[in-house]
């Protein structure tokens, strides 16, 4: 046993996996981010369900598949919607990241999971990771991984606040002494902002648009602050005639369209601050709030949060990568992090 572990430490690769709602990420020590593919699975809907494609290839089928094929997502709003597909996505992501199947020595894996994953789901996902080649494994929640990846001193006796805004959830947490003092998680993230845009365009213009179009509108015109002079042409299907139609939307109206999910995110931050012990609250007032995740890059969000909380707010470097990079670093510092759980399925 000792010999196998020694060989794994010397020759086995250290891999981190962020099983996100929208884009699972994988990183390998010494190589950084090696995989970023959509969390999409193309499945046949016949008498025996069969997985046809995963990741980018499955996403290319979205909206273009025949009736007997559907494109599904293993994760929805931070919750595992389909365990079988989630297990398949883990195996696919690890194999694609390595460029091959894991060898006999196996890999060391840092696996990030949402706060709301239960014990049964956790063990099933660990088993899937083991079958994909993970032999030494740690499991940590996304908020803690984000704090580590953002470079916050999580092991110090000083409180720091991180807000990880993912595709399906926002996790707000105060970290201190290698643990989480308090946290709040809401099922609101980037996909809910996209949905708000879809609903607005349908309501105001009677135009049906897809998820990809909504995301492009968000990236081009989306802002947490009201106003703005930019405009964008949007194409979709008229809900009145069923024919293709083109409209022009402005930045100000898109800001208005997404204000509700933005306010829910800010509400989670305020709820966390309200539950923070006084001494730690003082630390946060001094150190400020750090935003991570893809949603953190929404234009004007940091300024909006700062205005609402009266605190300094910064967006972490490589915000969308903080969780997976933090998990990779956690493999080396796990003895100083209280919230990390060793995988029970280690070989």
C-alpha positions in Angstrom: 0.0 0.0 0.0 2.8 2.4 0.9 4.6 1.6 -2.3 1.6 2.3 -4.4 1.0 5.6 -2.7 4.7 6.5 -3.1 4.5 5.8 -6.8 1.3 7.8 -7.1 2.8 10.8 -5.4 5.9 10.7 -7.7 4.3 9.7 -11.0 0.6 10.2 -10.6 -0.8 13.5 -11.9 -2.7 15.9 -9.7 -6.0 16.8 -11.2 -8.7 19.2 -10.0 -12.3 19.1 -11.2 -15.0 21.8 -10.8 -18.3 20.1 -11.6 -20.1 23.3 -12.5 -23.7 23.8 -13.7 -22.7 25.2 -17.1 -19.0 24.5 -17.8 -17.1 21.8 -15.9 -13.4 22.7 -15.6 -10.4 20.5 -15.2 -6.9 21.6 -14.2 -3.6 19.6 -13.9 -0.7 20.6 -11.8 2.0 22.2 -14.0 -0.4 22.7 -16.9 -3.2 24.9 -15.4 -6.6 24.8 -17.0 -6.7 22.0 -19.6 -10.5 21.6 -20.2 -13.5 23.8 -20.3 -16.5 22.2 -22.0 -20.2 22.7 -21.6 -22.0 20.5 -19.1 -24.2 19.0 -21.9 -25.0 15.4 -22.7 -26.8 14.3 -25.9 -29.0 11.3 -25.1 -31.2 9.1 -27.2 -34.8 8.9 -26.1 -35.5 5.4 -27.3 -36.5 2.4 -25.2 -32.9 2.2 -23.9 -31.4 5.5 -23.1 -27.9 5.9 -24.6 -25.4 8.7 -24.2 -24.4 9.8 -27.7 -22.1 12.9 -27.1 -20.8 15.0 -24.3 -19.4 18.5 -23.9 -18.9 20.7 -27.0 -20.1 18.0 -29.4 -23.4 17.7 -27.4 -23.8 21.5 -27.2 -23.6 21.7 -31.0 -26.7 19.6 -31.1 -28.7 21.9 -28.9 -31.8 23.1 -30.8 -30.8 21.1 -33.8 -31.6 17.5 -32.8 -34.2 15.2 -34.2 -37.1 14.1 -32.0 -35.4 11.0 -30.7 -32.4 12.9 -29.3 -32.4 15.3 -26.4 -29.6 17.5 -24.9 -29.6 17.3 -21.1 -27.6 18.8 -18.3 -26.5 16.7 -15.3 -26.5 19.8 -13.0 -29.3 22.3 -12.6 -29.2 25.2 -10.2 -26.3 23.6 -8.3 -28.3 20.3 -7.8 -27.6 17.0 -9.5 -30.5 16.6 -11.9 -29.5 13.3 -13.3 -27.0 11.1 -11.4 -26.2 8.8 -14.3 -25.3 11.7 -16.5 -23.3 13.4 -13.8 -21.2 10.3 -13.4 -20.7 10.1 -17.1 -19.6 13.7 -17.2 -17.0 13.1 -14.5 -15.5 10.2 -16.3 -15.6 12.1 -19.6 -14.0 15.2 -18.1 -11.1 13.4 -16.4 -10.4 11.3 -19.5 -10.5 14.4 -21.8 -8.3 16.4 -19.4 -5.6 13.7 -19.3 -6.0 13.0 -23.1 -6.1 9.3 -22.2 -7.4 7.0 -19.5 -5.7 7.1 -16.2 -2.9 4.6 -15.9 -2.5 1.9 -13.2 -0.9 4.3 -10.7 -4.1 6.5 -10.9 -4.4 10.2 -10.2 -4.8 12.5 -7.2 -8.1 14.3 -7.5 -9.5 17.5 -6.0 -13.2 17.3 -6.5 -15.4 20.4 -6.0 -19.1 20.0 -5.3 -21.9 22.4 -4.5 -22.9 22.9 -0.9 -26.3 21.3 -1.5 -25.0 17.9 -2.7 -26.2 15.2 -0.2 -24.1 12.3 1.2 -25.6 9.8 -1.2 -24.9 11.9 -4.3 -21.4 12.7 -2.9 -20.5 9.0 -2.6 -21.9 8.2 -6.1 -19.8 11.0 -7.6 -16.7 9.8 -5.7 -17.3 6.3 -7.0 -17.6 7.6 -10.6 -14.3 9.5 -10.1 -12.7 6.4 -8.7 -13.8 4.4 -11.8 -12.2 7.1 -13.9 -8.9 6.7 -12.3 -8.9 8.7 -9.0 -7.1 6.9 -6.3 -6.3 9.6 -3.8 -9.2 12.1 -3.5 -10.2 15.1 -1.5 -13.7 16.7 -1.7 -14.3 20.4 -0.9 -17.2 22.8 -1.4 -17.0 25.4 -4.1 -16.9 28.5 -1.9 -13.8 27.3 0.0 -12.1 26.3 -3.2 -12.9 29.7 -4.7 -11.4 31.5 -1.7 -8.2 29.4 -2.0 -8.1 30.1 -5.8 -8.6 33.8 -5.3 -5.5 33.9 -3.0 -7.3 34.7 0.2 -5.4 33.7 3.4 -8.0 31.0 4.4 -5.8 29.6 7.1 -5.3 32.8 9.0 -7.2 33.9 12.1 -8.8 36.7 10.1 -12.2 36.7 8.4 -12.4 37.0 4.6 -15.5 36.9 2.5 -15.8 35.3 -0.9 -18.9 35.3 -3.2 -18.8 32.6 -5.9 -21.3 33.3 -8.7 -21.6 30.3 -10.9 -24.0 29.3 -13.6 -26.8 27.9 -11.3 -25.9 29.0 -7.8 -24.3 31.8 -5.8 -22.4 30.8 -2.7 -21.5 33.5 -0.2 -19.2 32.5 2.6 -16.9 33.9 5.3 -13.7 31.8 5.7 -11.4 31.9 8.7 -8.8 29.5 10.2 -9.3 27.0 7.4 -13.0 26.7 7.8 -16.3 28.4 6.9 -17.8 30.5 9.7 -21.1 31.2 7.9 -22.5 31.0 4.5 -25.6 31.5 2.3 -26.4 29.7 -0.9 -29.1 30.8 -3.4 -30.1 29.1 -6.6 -29.4 32.1 -8.7 -26.5 32.5 -11.2 -25.6 33.2 -14.8 -28.3 30.9 -16.2 -31.0 32.8 -14.3 -29.8 36.1 -15.8 -30.0 34.5 -19.2 -33.5 33.3 -18.5 -34.5 36.8 -17.4 -33.3 38.1 -20.8 -35.3 35.4 -22.6 -38.5 36.3 -20.7 -38.0 40.0 -21.2 -37.5 39.7 -25.0 -40.6 37.4 -25.2 -42.7 39.7 -23.1 -41.7 43.1 -24.7 -41.0 42.1 -28.3 -43.0 38.8 -28.8 -39.7 37.3 -30.0 -38.5 33.8 -29.0 -34.8 33.5 -28.6 -32.6 30.6 -27.4 -30.1 30.2 -24.5 -27.1 31.0 -26.6 -28.6 34.2 -27.9 -29.5 35.3 -24.4 -26.0 34.6 -23.2 -24.6 36.7 -26.0 -26.9 39.6 -25.1 -25.7 39.3 -21.5 -22.1 39.4 -22.5 -22.6 42.4 -24.9 -25.2 44.5 -23.1 -25.6 43.1 -19.6 -24.9 45.4 -16.7 -25.8 45.5 -13.0 -26.0 49.3 -13.3 -28.9 51.0 -15.0 -28.4 52.9 -18.1 -26.0 52.7 -21.0 -26.1 53.7 -24.7 -25.0 50.5 -26.5 -27.4 48.6 -28.8 -27.4 45.1 -30.4 -29.4 43.4 -33.1 -31.1 40.3 -31.9 -32.6 37.6 -34.2 -35.2 35.0 -33.3 -38.6 33.7 -34.1 -41.7 35.9 -34.0 -44.2 34.5 -31.5 -47.1 36.0 -33.5 -46.2 34.8 -37.0 -43.7 32.0 -36.4 -41.4 33.6 -38.9 -37.8 34.8 -38.4 -37.6 38.3 -37.0 -34.9 40.8 -36.1 -35.1 43.6 -33.4 -32.7 46.0 -31.8 -32.4 46.1 -28.0 -30.6 48.7 -25.8 -28.3 48.3 -22.8 -30.6 50.1 -20.5 -33.5 47.8 -21.1 -31.3 44.7 -20.6 -30.1 46.1 -17.3 -33.7 46.5 -16.3 -34.5 43.0 -17.5 -31.9 41.3 -15.2 -32.3 43.4 -12.1 -34.3 40.7 -10.2 -31.6 38.0 -10.3 -28.9 40.6 -9.6 -30.8 41.7 -6.5 -31.1 38.0 -5.3 -27.4 37.7 -5.5 -26.9 40.9 -3.5 -29.5 39.6 -1.1 -27.4 36.5 -0.4 -24.4 38.6 0.3 -26.4 40.8 2.8 -27.8 37.7 4.5 -24.3 36.4 5.0 -23.1 39.6 6.4 -26.1 39.7 8.8 -25.1 36.3 10.2 -21.4 37.1 10.5 -20.1 37.4 14.1 -19.0 40.9 15.0 -15.3 40.3 15.1 -15.3 38.7 11.7 -17.6 41.5 10.4 -14.9 43.9 11.4 -12.3 41.9 9.4 -14.5 41.9 6.3 -15.1 45.7 6.6 -11.3 46.0 6.5 -10.5 43.3 3.9 -13.5 43.8 1.6 -15.5 41.3 -0.4 -14.0 39.1 -3.2 -16.2 38.0 -6.1 -15.4 34.9 -8.1 -17.1 32.8 -10.7 -18.1 33.6 -14.3 -21.0 35.7 -13.0 -18.6 38.0 -11.1 -17.6 39.4 -14.5 -21.0 40.9 -15.2 -20.3 44.5 -16.0 -20.9 46.9 -13.0 -21.6 44.1 -10.5 -18.7 44.8 -8.2 -19.7 48.5 -8.1 -23.3 47.6 -7.5 -22.4 45.3 -4.6 -20.1 47.9 -3.1 -22.8 50.5 -3.3 -25.3 48.2 -1.6 -23.0 47.0 1.2 -20.8 50.1 1.7 -17.7 47.9 1.4 -14.8 47.6 -0.9 -15.5 44.9 -3.5 -13.1 43.4 -6.0 -13.3 40.8 -8.7 -10.6 38.1 -8.3 -8.0 37.6 -11.0 -9.1 34.7 -13.3 -12.5 34.8 -11.5 -14.1 32.1 -13.6 -11.2 29.7 -12.8 -10.8 30.3 -9.0 -12.7 27.2 -7.9 -10.8 24.7 -10.0 -7.4 26.3 -9.4 -8.2 26.5 -5.6 -9.0 22.7 -5.6 -5.7 22.0 -7.3 -3.8 24.0 -4.6 -5.9 22.3 -1.9 -4.3 19.0 -2.8 -1.1 20.4 -1.3 -2.4 22.3 1.7 -5.3 20.0 2.9 -3.7 19.5 6.3 -4.4 23.2 7.0 -8.0 23.3 5.7 -10.7 22.1 8.1 -13.5 21.8 5.5 -11.7 19.4 3.2 -12.9 15.8 3.4 -10.6 13.0 2.3 -12.2 10.7 -0.2 -13.3 7.5 1.6 -12.7 5.5 -1.6 -8.9 6.0 -1.7 -6.8 3.0 -2.8 
